[in-house]
């Protein structure tokens, strides 16, 4: 099997000279901006474009990686582009990403569906009759839609049922009680189990029992199905960067600390005004620092600052001043000043590092919402072959694992252990879909996905080959010539895949994360703003949600300095605008 992990060569003298030149150029870059955008993913690029469209060119994007796009990344594999992150444009009606794709000729308006034949087999190679598969799928979709209805309706679920998984399993048992043949009942149960595993990959969780039943309907599904960009999802990045100056995107620049100025009169923070005496009537120049000073991300120490904003001899950070209320310190030592910052850091990173990242810390309500929300792991396994081996008409093989015969009595704690996961992680793979005749894609979620990320790709490829040989009852299924696995949990600048609302959390938690922060109650424009899929209360977990959130954050910062009147405007990209434009006669 071919090598799957690229190696970085040792730097040559020429490389070192180029690096030195790059560092010198970086040091010569301007460091004072009206707006700093942290992250050059979809939310950051959207915010930058909206600033440009409204005449603001004093901004920069700080991107930790050496590329833009965030969780949008396409690679060449088996003579085509495949997606390691975002896979589809979810919906057409009211989707700004679809509009951009059509406007720039990235997708055909005429969508010709491919032949789609799904086969479902048990571990001993028994193939399920298609009419049974269709029957169970339709029943499952009905159960899932009923879960959606609780968000909008006033009636309550059955007693002691709080999660989507509990509700669907409740409906499954009622449905299966009418099936008399034990073998048929067992087979239908296996299909339901497979569909629930599939749902964890769609939702972004380990188990559907984690997902709050009453909040499932908060996610708004746009009509039109899932659209694939023929040139790869990354092709959408070209029109989004066309008008952004190259020098405005600074890559390989991870942010260590976001210093921002805040008055103690705002609630939710334990802050102090240093040198605050009763005779001093001018509050504008007071420096506000968190007390006690917190350590920075990965060990940096926040400096104590005097009334004039001069750094103390201890530590190296400098408190923001009146002109630039935000000071960004980066891992490489670079410092940037700004009037405003738009933070598009993914939820997974914020959950892990928010206390060290922000100085002062985020308000308590934001910290609590960060803890409440879930940022699940969903990974992909691509298997590339020298030759086709599946029948040409088959598009997907569903794997009906008999989970109950494996360690039925294992506790939830035992199922989280490396010992258990090493024996069972692969049973979370619910299917292998055919991307082309020589390329298969498997999905895995949750703790099993996180465990897979620790394994060599050769071992993953061997296990997948074993699975296919067993389920297809074909000992001649070839080994793949290449295996590519994603590792979104391990990635330091994502720490997971996308957002979902677990039991006990609310849509309001997403709204809390989206709330901008102000230096004082009198401030007209916010100083810290937030964007990203985790900040859109209806389109969380999607690229279009990230895009709209970036546009909304930028909208706070453009326009008049003084609020003449409050107006609601639309550029036609929002769902409401589409609906209002539909003729009903």
C-alpha positions, -999 to 999 in steps of 0.1 A, spaced: 0 0 0 13 34 -9 26 60 16 -3 81 29 14 106 53 35 133 37 68 140 53 83 175 56 119 177 43 147 192 63 151 229 55 178 238 31 199 270 34 177 285 7 146 277 27 161 293 58 169 324 39 134 325 25 120 321 60 142 349 72 129 371 44 93 362 52 98 370 88 114 404 79 84 411 56 60 401 84 77 425 108 74 453 82 36 448 79 13 474 94 1 464 128 -28 489 134 -61 482 119 -97 492 123 -108 456 123 -89 424 129 -106 391 118 -93 360 135 -96 330 112 -97 329 74 -125 302 72 -159 309 56 -170 333 84 -138 353 83 -138 356 45 -175 366 45 -168 393 71 -138 406 51 -159 408 19 -187 426 37 -162 452 51 -148 458 16 -183 461 1 -190 488 26 -158 508 21 -137 495 50 -102 485 38 -84 488 71 -85 452 82 -65 420 82 -72 383 87 -50 363 110 -50 327 101 -33 300 122 -29 275 93 -8 280 62 -39 280 41 -73 296 41 -107 279 42 -108 264 77 -129 233 76 -133 236 38 -104 216 23 -103 196 -10 -75 173 -21 -68 154 -53 -75 117 -50 -82 90 -76 -81 116 -104 -107 139 -88 -112 164 -59 -125 150 -26 -135 168 5 -118 163 38 -141 188 55 -174 204 43 -189 181 17 -221 196 4 -240 229 -1 -270 221 21 -300 234 2 -307 258 -26 -335 281 -16 -321 310 4 -286 296 5 -260 323 -1 -233 297 -8 -254 282 -36 -260 317 -50 -222 325 -51 -215 291 -67 -241 297 -95 -230 333 -100 -194 321 -107 -202 291 -127 -191 266 -100 -222 244 -102 -246 234 -129 -281 247 -123 -294 216 -140 -287 188 -115 -288 154 -131 -291 128 -103 -268 98 -105 -282 63 -102 -283 54 -65 -286 18 -55 -280 11 -18 -275 -25 -6 -276 -34 31 -259 -65 44 -254 -82 77 -220 -94 90 -225 -128 75 -232 -114 41 -270 -116 42 -284 -90 19 -316 -73 30 -345 -72 5 -348 -36 -8 -385 -33 1 -377 -39 38 -348 -14 36 -372 12 21 -399 5 46 -376 10 76 -360 41 61 -394 57 55 -405 48 91 -372 63 105 -376 95 86 -411 98 100 -398 93 136 -371 119 130 -396 145 117 -417 140 148 -387 148 169 -383 181 149 -419 191 157 -413 195 195 -393 227 189 -423 245 174 -452 227 192 -464 231 227 -470 195 236 -446 176 257 -427 143 249 -434 111 267 -422 110 304 -385 106 310 -376 111 273 -352 140 268 -331 131 238 -336 124 201 -321 89 205 -345 80 233 -375 93 214 -366 75 182 -359 42 200 -392 46 218 -410 48 184 -389 19 171 -400 -4 198 -437 5 192 -431 -1 155 -414 -35 160 -439 -48 185 -462 -54 155 -436 -77 138 -442 -113 148 -412 -131 131 -382 -128 155 -357 -129 125 -375 -102 107 -378 -81 138 -341 -84 145 -332 -75 109 -353 -44 110 -338 -34 144 -303 -36 128 -314 -13 100 -327 12 125 -294 10 144 -275 17 112 -296 47 105 -290 61 140 -253 57 135 -256 76 102 -275 103 121 -246 109 145 -225 118 115 -251 142 102 -257 158 136 -221 157 148 -223 137 180 -212 104 195 -247 91 202 -282 104 194 -290 100 231 -268 131 236 -289 154 214 -317 174 230 -351 164 218 -368 198 223 -340 217 205 -336 195 174 -360 216 154 -340 247 160 -319 237 130 -335 250 98 -331 228 68 -331 246 34 -349 230 5 -331 217 -25 -311 187 -13 -273 185 -11 -253 200 -39 -217 190 -48 -193 214 -64 -176 195 -93 -143 214 -89 -143 207 -51 -158 228 -23 -125 247 -21 -134 263 -55 -159 285 -36 -129 302 -19 -117 318 -51 -146 343 -56 -145 350 -18 -109 360 -19 -109 378 -53 -114 413 -38 -94 408 -6 -58 422 -9 -32 394 -5 -14 413 22 -46 415 42 -45 377 48 -17 367 72 -13 329 74 8 308 98 -1 333 126 -19 316 155 -33 340 180 -22 336 216 -41 363 234 -69 387 227 -66 417 250 -97 439 250 -108 469 271 -139 467 292 -155 488 319 -164 471 351 -199 485 349 -209 457 325 -221 426 342 -207 391 340 -170 398 346 -149 402 377 -129 432 365 -113 462 382 -105 497 372 -69 503 383 -61 536 401 -98 543 403 -103 571 429 -134 591 437 -119 624 425 -111 611 390 -140 620 368 -125 609 334 -133 573 329 -122 572 293 -85 566 300 -88 541 328 -72 508 320 -93 477 328 -76 444 335 -89 412 348 -81 405 385 -62 384 392 -42 383 360 -47 351 341 -20 331 323 -21 333 285 -27 305 260 1 279 263 17 297 293 19 334 284 14 358 314 -8 389 313 10 420 324 -2 444 351 -8 478 335 -6 513 349 -32 540 345 -13 554 315 -13 520 298 25 514 302 35 478 305 50 468 338 84 453 340 69 419 346 56 400 315 55 414 280 19 421 270 6 456 267 -29 466 276 -51 481 249 -54 519 248 -82 543 240 -74 545 203 -71 508 199 -92 489 225 -80 455 211 -45 442 212 -38 408 196 -7 389 207 4 360 183 24 329 190 53 342 170 55 374 191 38 397 166 14 422 181 -16 438 163 -38 467 174 -74 472 164 -106 491 171 -126 459 167 -119 422 165 -141 396 148 -134 362 164 -142 332 141 -123 307 162 -142 273 161 -163 262 190 -139 233 198 -110 256 203 -130 281 223 -143 254 246 -108 243 254 -89 276 255 -113 305 261 -101 312 296 -65 316 285 -73 333 251 -93 363 263 -81 390 287 -103 398 305 -121 365 304 -154 362 285 -186 371 305 -199 343 326 -230 337 303 -207 331 274 -185 307 293 -216 287 304 -229 285 269 -195 273 256 -197 245 282 -233 237 273 -229 232 236 -214 202 219 -187 201 193 -187 166 180 -161 147 159 -170 133 125 -142 118 104 -139 104 69 -121 73 56 -112 73 19 -101 41 3 -85 43 -32 -82 11 -54 -63 2 -85 -94 -15 -100 -131 -16 -94 -145 -45 -74 -181 -35 -65 -209 -40 -91 -213 -10 -113 -249 -4 -102 -241 -4 -65 -236 31 -50 -234 23 -13 -230 -7 11 -248 -2 44 -232 -22 72 -257 -38 96 -236 -45 126 -251 -68 153 -240 -45 181 -258 -64 209 -237 -95 205 -205 -76 214 -200 -69 251 -237 -65 258 -230 -59 295 -203 -32 290 -210 -1 310 -209 34 295 -176 40 313 -161 8 298 -172 18 263 -151 49 266 -119 31 274 -91 26 249 -93 -12 255 -129 -13 245 -125 11 216 -96 -8 202 -119 -38 197 -150 -20 185 -142 14 170 -148 2 134 -184 -9 142 -193 28 141 -187 28 104 -222 26 91 -215 23 53 -191 26 25 -203 49 -3 -189 48 -38 -174 81 -49 -161 66 -81 -155 30 -93 -121 30 -76 -128 53 -45 -149 45 -14 -158 67 15 -167 56 50 -178 78 79 -172 74 116 -182 97 145 -178 103 182 -154 85 205 -147 59 178 -136 86 154 -113 101 180 -98 67 186 -93 61 149 -73 93 147 -47 77 169 -42 47 145 -18 44 116 -37 46 83 -23 12 73 -41 -3 102 -73 15 93 -70 3 57 -65 -33 69 -96 -32 91 -117 -17 64 -106 -45 40 -116 -71 66 -150 -54 70 -157 -54 33 -146 -90 28 -169 -101 56 -200 -81 47 -197 -88 10 -187 -124 16 -159 -119 -9 -123 -129 2 -109 -113 -29 -118 -77 -21 -85 -60 -28 -65 -40 -3 -66 -2 -11 -36 13 -27 -41 44 -6 -61 53 26 -67 88 37 -83 95 70 -93 129 85 -84 139 120 -106 169 130 -104 162 167 -66 162 166 -64 193 145 -52 220 170 -72 248 152 -105 230 151 -106 203 179 -137 187 163 -161 190 134 -192 210 140 -218 222 165 -249 204 179 -272 211 209 -269 184 236 -294 175 263 -298 204 286 -285 231 262 -307 256 243 -308 275 210 -303 304 234 -267 292 241 -258 297 204 -274 332 205 -253 339 236 -221 330 217 -231 354 189 -236 383 212 -209 410 206 -191 426 235 -188 464 242 -162 484 261 -190 503 279 -228 505 280 -225 538 261 -204 524 232 -222 525 199 -202 498 182 -189 466 198 -153 459 204 -153 420 203 -176 402 178 -181 365 172 -188 346 140 -187 310 128 -212 282 123 -215 279 161 -230 314 163 -259 310 139 -289 298 158 -307 282 128 -279 272 105 -253 259 129 -230 232 116 -232 245 80 -210 266 57 -239 289 49 -244 295 86 -208 305 89 -211 328 59 -242 346 73 -227 349 107 -195 366 93 -217 390 73 -237 398 104 -206 405 125 -192 429 99 -226 446 96 -222 458 132 -191 477 122 -201 494 90 -225 524 85 -229 556 104 -210 563 135 -242 576 152 -274 556 152 -299 577 132 -326 550 131 -328 512 132 -335 496 98 -337 461 88 -322 454 53 -317 423 32 -296 417 2 -317 388 -10 -296 361 5 -317 354 36 -344 328 37 -370 354 47 -363 375 16 -367 344 -6 -400 335 10 -413 371 6 -404 370 -31 -424 338 -38 -456 345 -57 -485 325 -41 -511 332 -68 
